[in-house]
Amino acid sequence: VCTLRGADSEDWTSGEIQEVRDEIMNGLEWWANREPNANLTFTYSFEENIPIDYEPINWDHIWRDLWINDFLTYKNYEGDFENFSERFYEYLNDMRNESNADWGFAIFVVDSSNDEDGMFKDGRFAFAMKGLDGGGPYMVMTYDNENYGIGNMDVVAAHESGHIFGALDQYLPCTCDSKDGYLYYENQNCMNVCELNVNSIMGNGNVVAAFANGLVDIYARGQIGWQDEDGNGILDIVDTIPGIYLNDYDDNSE
């Protein structure tokens, strides 16, 4: 939770901050309750009232690096803007070590309680930035998340953290043969005449209802590694030995 330096149009209240805390924890614990064999737990560290130079909700979402860079500088992860990603991963790694965790990601929440539509100027309101196979580094939400409202921030947090873990969107323009995650699963529950068509937290149908009913389809589960194809009680994400292949290389340089 960041606070603008200077004149601004949004001001966090203590009540709003507590709402954000509760909703985020509920959204992440939702994943922990979906698969006992995953032994998934979360450790939380909340940063509040971090001074920044921008009012994020009044900008397009693509300008996020500017105010996130302010956050990193405030936390003493300083450096050239060009090495922004390196500094961000350094921050996350330090947080991971401090919490004795396996991995970590950040959630930035932009105040939009006074904004007319709860969206950035280009119409975005929630998105995740992640590595090729998931694992972070961060996601962004607005306080209102457009029409979802603060009361459904847990739903939005659950959906976006699905991306962090490697799951793809299942609403159009998704494609059935798109693959993602450590196990490189297809997106066959995409709303595009695929092999499966069931409601899921990743967007095939009503995500609010999917959240309420604990619905994660088998393809989204595969993308985050929650499959057990040999039935030994160990999820494939930790029961699969990665294959390493090296192609012959001819060095023709003189």
N, C-alpha and C positions, 0 to 999 in steps of 0.2 A: 504494500500500500504506500503510494508515493504522494508527496505534498508539493505543490508548485511553489517555487520561489517568486515572490512578487504578486501582481494582480492576477486573479484567477476567477473562474466561473464555477468551480466545484470546491467543496470543503467537506472532508470526511468528518462524520460525527462518531463518537464512541459506540453508539448503537449500531451504526452501519458497519463499522469495523468488526464488531462482534458477530453480526449477521454473516459477514463474509467468512469469518473463521469457521463458524458452525456449518455453513453450507459446503465449504471446501472439504472439511473433514468428513462430512456425511457422504459427499460424492466419491471420495477416495476409499473410504471404508466400504462402500458399496462393492468395489472391486475385490477387496480383501475377503468379503463374504461370499463371493461367487464360486471360489474353487479352493476347498480345504487343502488339497495336495500341493497347492502353490506356496503355502506357508507365507503368504504376503502380509507384511505389516508396514506401517508408515510411521515415521518420526517427523514431527512438525517443528519448524522454526519460523516464526512470524516476524517480519520486518515492517514497521509502521512509521508513517510520517517521515519518509525519506525525502529530503529536499531535492527538487528537480527544476529545470529551467522552462519546462513546457507544460501546457495543459493538454494531455494526450487526447482526450475526447474531442478536442477541437481540430485535430489533425487527421490525415489519412492514416490508416493502420501501418502503412509501409514506412512511416517515420519513427517506428518504435525504437530503432537502434539509437536514436538521439537521446531519448529519455532513459532508456535502459543503460546507456553509457554513463549518464549522470549517476545512476544508481551504483554502477561499478566503481566510479570514481569516489563516490561518497564512502563506499566500503573499502577504500584503499587498494582497489585493483586498477591502478592507473596505467596509462600507456597510450600509444598511438591508436587512433580510431580504426586503422587498418587491421590491428590485431584484436579487434573486439571479440571475436569468437574464442580466441585463445584465452583471453582474460575471463570470459564468462565460464568456460570449462574449468579454469583454475579455481574460480569462486565455488563452483559446484563441487569440485573435488575436495576442497577444504571443508565444505559443509558435510560431505559424505564421510570424510575421515573423523570429523568432530562428532558425528552421530553414530559412528561405527556401523555404517550402513553399506549395502552392496552397491547402491547407485542412488542418484538423486536428480531431481529436476525442479525448476522454479515455476511458480505461478504468479503472474503479475495481474493485479486487478485495478482497472482504471475507473475512477469515480465518474458516474454518469447520472447521478440522482437528479441533477438540474437540467440535464440534456433532454431535448425534445423527444428523441427516438431511441436513446440508449445505444447508439451506434457511432463508430468513427465516421468521419466525413465521407469516406468512400463506401459506406454501407456495411462494413465488416463489424462484427461485435465479439467474436470468439474464434481463436485459431491456435494451432500448436506448431511450433518449430521443433523439428526432431532430426536425429541422425538417420542414415539410410535404413537401419533396422530398428528404429525406436531408441529409447533410452534418454530422451531429452533433446535439447537442453531446457526448453521452457514453453509455457503456454500463456496466452493473454485472454482475459475476459473483461467485459465492462460490468459495472455494478448491476445494470438492468438487463443486459444481454437481450437487447431488442424487446420482443414481446414475451420472452420467458419470465422476466422479472426476477427479483432477488429471491423469491420463494422457490424458484426452480434453478438457482445457481448450482445446486448439487447435481442436477441432471446434466447441465452444460459441462461442469467439471468432470463428471464421469465420462462423457463422450470425448472431450478433448484429451483427457488422460489416456483414453484408449489409443489415440494417435501416438502419444508419447511411448506407449508400449509396443507400437508397430501395427495397429489396426487401421484399415482404410475406411474412408467414408463410403456409405452404401446408398446414398441418394445420388440422383442424376446430376452431372454427367459421368457417373462411375462406369467402369467396364468390368465385365465378368472375368477376363483373363489377367487383370492387373494383379500383381503379386507384391507382398511386403512381409516384413517381419523376419526374424532369425531363421524360421523354417520356410520362408518364402511361399506362403500359402496364397492361393488364388482368392479372388474377391467374388465368389460365386453366390453370395447373397445380395449382390448389387441389384438395385431396382431397374434392371435392364434385360429382362427375360433370361435370367441365369438358371443354374441348377436348383437354387433354393429361393424361396420368397417368403420369409418370415420376419416378424417384427424383431428389431434388435437395437441395442443402445447405439450402434454405429450408424443408424439413420435409415434403415429400411422400415418405414412405418412411423409410428408415433413414439418418439424417444422418451417422452414423459411417461407414457404407459409402459414402455420397455424398462425404464428405470424402476417404476413402481412394482413391476412384476419380475424383476431380476433377469431380464432377457438378454443373453449374449449368444448369437448364432455360432454354429460350429466353425464357420470360416473365419470369423473374427477371433474366435478362440484359437484357431490354428495360427493366425498371424501373430498373436501375442505369446504363442508357444504352449497353450493349454490344450494339448492333445496327448493321448497316451496310447499310441497305435499298437504297442505290444502288450498292453494290459497289465503291466507289472507294478502299477501304482506310482510310477515315477514319470512326471510330465516330460514330454519329448524335448522341451527346451533345455533340460539338464541331462537328458538321457540320449542325446544325439551327438555323436562325435563328428565335428565338421570335417569335410573332405578338403584337402589342399592339393591343387593341381598346378604344375609348372609346365609351361610350354617351352619348347626348345627355342633358343634365341641365337640367331646368327649375327655376330658383330662384324659388319662389313665396313666399318669406319677405318680410315687409314690414318 
